[in-house]
Amino acid sequence: MPAVDGELPLAEGFPAVTRDHWRELVAGVLRKAGRQDVAGAAAEEALATALGDGIVTRPLYTAEDTAPGPGLPGFAPFVRGGRPEGTSVAGWDVRQFHGDPDPRRVNEAVLADLENGVTSVWLAVGDAGVPVAELATALEGVLLDLAPVVLDAGAGFDAAARELLRIADERGLAPGAVLGVLGADPLGLAARGGDHAELTTRLWAAASLAARCHRDHPGLRALVVDALPYHEAGGSPAQELGCSLATGVAYLRELTRAGLPVDAALGQLEFRYAATTDQFLTIAKLRAARRLWARVAEASGAAPAAGAQRQHAVTSRVMMTRRDPWVNMLRTTVAALAAGAGGADAVTVLPFDEALGLPDAFARRIARNTSAILLAESHLGRVIDPAGGSWYVERLTDDLARAGWAWFQELERAGGQAAALRSGLVAERLSEEWARRGRRLASRREPITGVSEFANLAERLPERDPAPAVVGGGLPRVRGDEAFEALRARADAAEERPRVFLAALGPVAAHTARAGFAANLFQAAGIEPVHEPVSVAADTVAAAFEASGAAVACLCSSDALYAEQAAGVAAALKAAGARRVVLAGRPGEREAEYRAAGVDTFVFVGVDAVDVLSSLLDPVVEVPVTDVPVSDAPEVA
């Protein structure tokens, strides 16, 4: 590196380092961990992580990892943002969701939000929220020319839109002054509800509404391209992208068929995506979505400026947990940060108690303050595309864009989004993806704090009023915690909480690691670990087990002590009446010996925890299958 203004070069005195040298160092570390078979490129591949969608993240990215140029903020292909200034002037639109059906309570909550940092309102209207006839009550005191209103009325979008426009007219507002999104999404409705009979009629109504907005209400967008139904059915980021593109293209065709110019039709769409705790995937997904939509706009003959995608990011419901809901505050903070860094125009942070029912005032305050802290204290909005230029982020954006485009092309070959939904293609692929992810969740390779890891058996869940029933019959709604929630529900339904006796062998130093692992694992199923006395042996374990009140026992110690004592202790536990005996650790070559002595199963890092824990509950808890919480809709065959 040459000197700058007479100063020493920054690299002065440091030896040149190559990728091959780095690989040698990695291989050395892996060999110490027992991996003698890796060297060169194989050492780097050993640290790679598969993300699904055929995307693999590597441990090291350099300038060699090229990706298409992202362009400049506000210019095609809009990877770096749809506006030159990004969110640096006023931050992103802080959009709060309200799903309470009581119009008076909604009005009180909406006004509180708008007075304390929220900049737009997202309202559930109709069967899943405020009755259309009560919309005026819910919006009393809301300045419709200052605070955009986003409607979510499902099949009643036309009636809800007409009522909003009537309210604005009654208040004497000029047609162009009303701001917001009218929320028509016929394909999203078909995806959620499975009803395709009225799809043609609803598409025509949505197109008519868009034409009216274009003609008379320039501050309104008529349609939403909602990718949440696909995310909430277990879809991957690439599937979310592909479905949103196919839906957007279907709406473009319908709008232009109704007489709107291409540029005007593009201006009638807002896209809605999920933001998750995987911050880099969220950032890359939003950047890739803008790039792909710009390509669609270009292929449609639109002016370059018209291809900027308007984005609304919502913190994922799939990641929200019912147990230990306070951890949801951390999840939504990371997701909101990722949404903002990814360039979303509007961000909705769902309240931490969303999975329990209707949120209270405290939860709504925390939700809106999450964006306030990121914007006003962390100044996240002042930096345009903060992740841009990172070799990793640029490559991930490109990989995700290619995977999303491939899925979009497959949907188009299948006849478009409507045909792919009707044929079951979308449901089948999303189900396959969720099954893949479900295996990671079940094995705790994708841990859920407070649920599959570090569960709190003594917690008292906050009580909330039930939320209105959601539309069902189409794609399922899944949650990451559902398998462990089912286990907890079984344990909670027992007359007495199930217990497991931790039969720790030898000194604390020998058993503490596996005893801690086992206790954490059992608590995930609502099973209380009993570790008293601290250490046992074959001649003392029977009395300790009987005193514990447990029906199941788990041996915890080092491999060396297992070889000396496990068989005798397991036999003593079975003789004392243990219904199941578990050993914490991989059995290795002694599995047959341990099983012959009475060990029924083994638990270790990567084991299918859901399967093992369910088998441990079987002999001590009997709960009808219908009493176990499942997804909001049946699984897709």
Buried (B, 14 or more C-beta within 10 A) or exposed (E): EEEEEEEEEEEEEEEEEEEEEBBEEBBEEBBEEEBEEBBEEBBBEBBEEEBBBEBEBBEBBEEEBEBEEBBBBBBBBBBBBBBEEBBBEEBBBBBBBBBBBBBEBBBBBBBBBBEBBBBBBBBBBBBBBBBBEBBBBBBBEBEBBEBBBBBBBBBBBBBBBBBBBEBBEEBEBEBEBBBBBBBBBBBBBBBBBBBBEBBEEBBBBBBBBBBBBBEEBBBBBBBBBBBBBBBBBBBBBBBBBBBBBBBBBBBBBBBBEBEBBBBBBBBBBBBBBBBBBBBBBBBBBBBBBBBBBBBBBBEBEBEEBBBBBBBBBBBBBBBBBBBBBBBBBEBBBBBBBBBBBBBBBBBBBBBBBBBBBBBBEEBBBBBBBBBBEBBEEEEBBEBBBBBBEBBBBBBBBBBBBBBBBBBBEBBBEBEBBBBBBBEEBBBEBBBBBBEEBBEEBBBBEBBBBBBBBBBEBEEEEBEBEEBBEBBBEBBBBBBBBBBBBBBBBBBEBBEEEBBBBBBBBBEEEBBBBBBBBBBBBBBBBBBBBBBEEEBBBBEBBBEBBEEBEBBBBBBBBBBEBBBEBBBBBBBBBBEBEBBBBBBBBBBEEBEEBBBEBBBBBBBBEEBEBBEBBBBBBEEBBEBEEEEBEBBBBEEBE
